[in-house]
Amino acid sequence: MSGISYGIELFLTSWPGMYVSQSFFHSLIAAIIIDRAVRIWKISDPLIIQRLRLIVILFPIFSFPVYQAINHERGSMAFRLSTLFDSNRWLQIELIGKIPLGLPFLLFLFLVAVIFLVQEMIPVVRHTLESRDDTSGDFPGDANPLVREVLDALPGEKPPLYLLDDEEAVIFSSTGRDPAIYLSQGLIMMLNLEEMKAAVAHEMAHIERNKRPLLIAVFFLRIIMFFNPIVLLEFRRAIQDEEKICDDRAISLTSNPHALAETLKKIYREPGDGDLSQSRQLSRLRDSLEEHSHNIHLESRVKRLETRQPQTGERGLIPFTMALAAVAIINYFVV
């Protein structure tokens, strides 16, 4: 085991090893600070919460090289002795059988990287290829009187809307140069006029938000953190915040939160209640934990819509600035 201990120590004291270990602990500390900031300031606006989460996602990507540029001696023994947390000292602790703690730590990060590749990167590539080859016979939604009434009732610029010859309740939007909304015949049969307006308004909000594709840019940046479970989890939570942001935008277009809540209840059912698919973009192969997490998020959105309180005009600049400052200062002394 002495050879393994030496190899682990050699890697953790190298530039790549220090980047891996410090970015993990920097993201962990950032996540704790952001969570406390949301609770202390009682922030409920999903847009402000999402911006705070971006600190957790983006900060560890750049923190190590920026800190090293500020202080070239930051990795020295003298500096480490004065820090709040020295990751190398902890990761070199030997467990039962003289196995350094750094070994299970690195194996865990390797497992996270494999899960990221299998669950996220491969499906994204596969979906992109399938979308390019998609030649399904969709037809304009203007031909349906209910759809025409929905489009006439909603304010603002409307993207093209296409009907899918599908008996399941399906609605989603595409992005890119020619964004559009796709909904199925099954959805039209299931929803009434107000619920249809809420569903279409939600997808319009997604298209409007995608004109400034912040999350897309963040998605590609966080690939650098493919090994970091904290960053991957925070990005998923940021995606959930995006759904709530679009919920709020849909309500501003329809003034009917109850209709959107009822739409979610009808479209997204428990696996045993009809087994309806969420959209073509979602994989049918889901493990029970992810399905459970997905259902909890939907229940949270429905509850939020049903108990919606008037907007108070929260301001996020002060919480964001103070949280970022706390993250930057504390993590400087975490090596």
C-alpha positions in Angstrom: 0.0 0.0 0.0 2.9 2.3 0.4 3.2 2.5 -3.4 -0.5 3.5 -3.7 0.0 6.1 -0.9 3.0 7.6 -2.7 1.1 7.6 -6.0 -1.9 9.4 -4.4 0.3 11.9 -2.7 2.2 12.5 -5.9 -1.0 13.2 -7.9 -2.6 15.4 -5.2 0.5 17.6 -5.0 0.6 18.0 -8.8 -1.1 20.9 -10.6 -3.9 18.6 -12.0 -4.4 17.0 -8.6 -4.6 20.3 -6.7 -7.1 21.6 -9.3 -9.3 18.5 -8.9 -9.3 18.5 -5.1 -9.5 22.2 -4.5 -12.3 22.7 -7.1 -14.3 20.1 -5.3 -13.9 21.7 -1.9 -14.4 25.2 -3.3 -17.7 24.1 -4.8 -18.8 22.4 -1.6 -18.1 25.5 0.5 -19.8 27.7 -2.2 -22.9 25.5 -2.1 -23.1 25.7 1.7 -22.7 29.5 1.6 -25.3 29.9 -1.2 -27.8 27.7 0.6 -27.4 29.7 3.8 -27.7 33.0 1.8 -31.1 31.9 0.3 -32.4 30.9 3.8 -31.1 34.0 5.6 -32.5 36.5 3.0 -35.6 34.3 2.5 -35.2 34.5 -1.2 -38.1 32.9 -3.2 -37.6 34.4 -6.7 -36.3 31.5 -8.8 -34.4 33.9 -11.0 -32.3 35.2 -8.1 -31.8 31.7 -6.8 -30.6 30.5 -10.1 -28.1 33.3 -10.4 -26.7 32.4 -6.9 -26.4 28.8 -8.0 -24.2 29.9 -10.9 -21.6 30.9 -8.3 -21.4 27.3 -7.2 -21.2 26.1 -10.8 -18.8 28.6 -12.3 -16.6 29.7 -9.4 -14.6 26.4 -8.9 -13.7 26.4 -12.6 -11.6 29.5 -12.3 -10.8 29.7 -8.5 -7.6 27.6 -8.5 -5.8 29.3 -11.4 -6.9 32.8 -10.2 -5.8 32.2 -6.6 -2.4 30.9 -7.8 -2.0 33.9 -10.1 -2.7 36.2 -7.1 -0.3 34.3 -4.8 2.3 31.9 -6.3 3.2 30.7 -2.8 -0.3 29.5 -2.1 0.6 25.8 -2.4 3.7 26.1 -0.2 3.9 24.4 3.2 4.1 27.8 4.9 0.8 28.9 3.4 -0.9 25.6 4.0 -0.1 25.8 7.8 -2.1 29.0 8.0 -5.1 27.9 6.0 -8.6 27.1 7.1 -8.5 23.7 5.4 -5.7 21.8 3.9 -7.2 19.1 1.6 -3.9 17.2 1.1 -3.5 16.8 4.9 -6.9 15.2 5.1 -6.7 13.1 1.9 -3.4 11.6 3.1 -5.0 10.2 6.2 -4.7 6.4 6.1 -7.8 4.3 6.8 -8.0 0.7 7.9 -5.4 -1.3 6.1 -3.3 1.8 5.4 -5.4 3.0 2.5 -5.1 6.7 2.0 -8.4 8.6 2.2 -7.4 10.1 -1.2 -7.9 6.8 -2.9 -11.7 6.5 -2.3 -12.0 10.2 -2.9 -10.5 9.9 -6.4 -12.4 6.7 -7.1 -15.6 8.6 -6.2 -14.8 11.4 -8.5 -14.0 8.9 -11.3 -17.4 7.3 -10.7 -19.1 10.7 -11.0 -17.3 11.3 -14.3 -18.5 8.0 -15.7 -22.1 8.7 -14.6 -21.9 12.2 -16.2 -20.7 10.6 -19.5 -23.4 7.9 -19.5 -26.4 9.9 -18.2 -25.7 13.3 -19.7 -23.2 13.6 -22.5 -24.1 10.5 -24.5 -27.9 11.2 -24.4 -27.2 14.8 -25.5 -25.2 13.6 -28.5 -27.7 11.0 -29.3 -30.6 13.5 -29.2 -28.7 15.9 -31.4 -28.2 13.3 -34.0 -31.8 12.1 -33.8 -33.1 15.6 -34.2 -31.1 16.1 -37.4 -32.5 12.9 -38.8 -36.1 13.7 -37.7 -38.3 13.8 -40.7 -41.7 13.2 -39.0 -44.7 14.6 -40.6 -45.7 17.4 -38.3 -48.2 20.0 -39.6 -48.9 23.6 -38.7 -51.1 24.0 -35.6 -53.1 26.9 -37.2 -55.3 24.2 -38.7 -56.8 23.5 -35.3 -59.5 26.0 -34.1 -58.5 25.6 -30.4 -54.8 26.2 -31.2 -55.8 29.3 -33.2 -57.8 30.6 -30.3 -54.9 30.0 -27.9 -52.5 31.9 -30.2 -54.9 34.8 -30.6 -55.4 35.1 -26.9 -51.7 35.2 -25.9 -49.8 38.5 -26.2 -46.4 39.0 -27.8 -44.6 37.4 -30.7 -45.7 33.8 -31.2 -43.3 31.1 -32.6 -44.5 28.6 -35.2 -46.6 25.9 -33.6 -46.8 22.3 -35.0 -49.1 19.5 -34.2 -47.9 15.9 -33.6 -49.9 12.9 -34.6 -49.5 11.4 -31.2 -52.2 10.2 -28.7 -50.0 10.9 -25.7 -49.9 14.3 -24.0 -46.7 15.8 -25.4 -45.6 19.4 -25.6 -42.1 20.8 -26.0 -40.2 23.6 -27.7 -37.2 23.5 -29.9 -34.4 26.1 -29.8 -31.9 27.4 -32.3 -32.3 29.7 -35.3 -35.9 28.6 -35.9 -37.5 27.9 -32.6 -41.0 26.3 -32.6 -43.5 24.7 -30.2 -44.7 21.1 -30.8 -47.8 19.7 -29.2 -49.7 16.5 -29.7 -53.3 15.7 -30.6 -53.5 13.9 -27.3 -52.7 17.1 -25.4 -55.4 19.0 -27.3 -58.0 16.3 -26.3 -56.8 16.5 -22.7 -56.6 20.2 -21.9 -59.3 22.9 -21.9 -58.7 26.4 -23.4 -57.2 28.0 -20.3 -54.9 25.0 -19.6 -53.8 25.0 -23.3 -52.9 28.7 -23.0 -50.9 28.0 -19.9 -48.9 25.2 -21.5 -48.2 27.1 -24.7 -47.2 30.2 -22.7 -44.7 28.1 -20.6 -43.0 27.0 -23.9 -43.0 30.5 -25.2 -41.2 31.5 -22.0 -38.6 28.8 -22.7 -38.0 30.1 -26.3 -37.8 33.7 -25.0 -35.3 32.7 -22.4 -33.2 30.8 -24.9 -32.6 33.9 -26.9 -30.1 34.7 -24.2 -28.8 31.1 -23.8 -27.0 31.5 -20.4 -27.7 28.0 -19.3 -26.4 26.6 -22.6 -23.1 28.5 -22.1 -23.0 27.3 -18.5 -23.6 23.7 -19.7 -20.5 23.7 -21.8 -18.4 25.4 -19.1 -19.4 22.9 -16.5 -18.2 20.1 -18.7 -14.8 21.1 -17.3 -16.2 20.0 -13.9 -17.3 16.6 -15.3 -15.8 14.9 -12.2 -17.4 17.3 -9.6 -20.7 16.0 -8.1 -21.4 19.3 -6.4 -21.3 21.2 -9.7 -23.4 18.6 -11.5 -26.1 18.6 -8.8 -26.2 22.4 -8.7 -26.6 22.6 -12.5 -29.6 20.2 -12.2 -31.1 22.5 -9.6 -30.5 25.5 -11.9 -32.5 23.7 -14.6 -35.3 23.2 -12.1 -35.1 26.9 -11.3 -35.5 27.5 -15.0 -38.8 25.7 -15.1 -40.1 27.9 -12.2 -38.8 31.0 -14.0 -40.8 30.0 -17.1 -43.8 29.2 -14.9 -43.7 32.8 -13.6 -43.4 34.1 -17.2 -46.3 32.0 -18.3 -48.4 33.4 -15.5 -47.5 36.9 -16.5 -48.9 36.1 -20.0 -52.1 34.3 -18.8 -52.7 35.7 -15.3 -53.9 32.2 -14.4 -51.6 30.2 -12.1 -54.3 27.7 -11.3 -54.6 26.7 -15.0 -50.9 26.0 -15.2 -51.0 23.9 -12.0 -53.9 21.9 -13.4 -51.9 21.4 -16.7 -48.9 20.0 -14.8 -51.2 17.6 -12.9 -52.7 16.3 -16.1 -49.6 16.0 -18.3 -47.2 14.6 -15.7 -48.6 11.6 -14.0 -47.1 9.0 -11.6 -45.8 5.9 -13.4 -48.9 3.9 -12.4 -51.5 6.5 -13.4 -51.3 6.2 -17.1 -47.5 6.2 -17.7 -47.6 9.4 -19.9 -44.3 10.6 -21.3 -43.0 14.1 -20.4 -41.6 14.8 -23.9 -39.8 13.2 -26.7 -36.6 14.6 -25.3 -36.7 12.5 -22.2 -35.2 9.0 -22.0 -37.6 6.2 -21.2 -34.8 4.5 -19.1 -34.9 6.2 -15.7 -33.9 4.7 -12.4 -36.3 4.9 -9.5 -34.3 7.6 -7.7 -34.3 10.0 -10.6 -38.0 9.4 -11.2 -38.7 10.1 -7.5 -36.6 13.3 -7.7 -38.5 14.3 -10.8 -41.9 13.8 -9.2 -40.8 15.8 -6.1 -39.9 18.7 -8.3 -43.2 18.6 -10.2 -45.1 18.5 -6.9 -43.0 21.5 -5.7 -44.0 23.4 -8.9 -47.7 22.6 -8.5 -47.7 23.6 -4.8 -45.9 26.8 -5.6 -48.5 27.7 -8.3 -51.4 26.8 -6.0 -50.1 28.9 -3.1 -48.7 31.7 -5.2 -48.2 34.9 -3.4 -48.0 38.4 -5.0 -44.5 39.3 -6.2 -42.6 41.5 -3.8 -40.0 42.8 -6.2 -37.0 41.0 -4.6 -33.6 42.5 -5.3 -30.8 40.1 -5.8 -27.7 42.3 -6.3 -26.8 42.7 -2.6 -27.2 39.0 -1.7 -25.3 38.0 -4.9 -22.4 40.4 -4.2 -22.1 39.4 -0.5 -22.4 35.7 -1.2 -19.8 35.9 -4.0 -17.4 37.9 -1.7 -17.8 35.3 1.1 -17.2 32.4 -1.3 -14.1 34.1 -2.7 -12.6 35.1 0.6 -13.2 31.8 2.4 -12.1 29.6 -0.4 -8.8 31.5 -0.8 -7.8 29.8 2.5 -8.9 26.4 1.3 -6.1 24.5 -0.4 
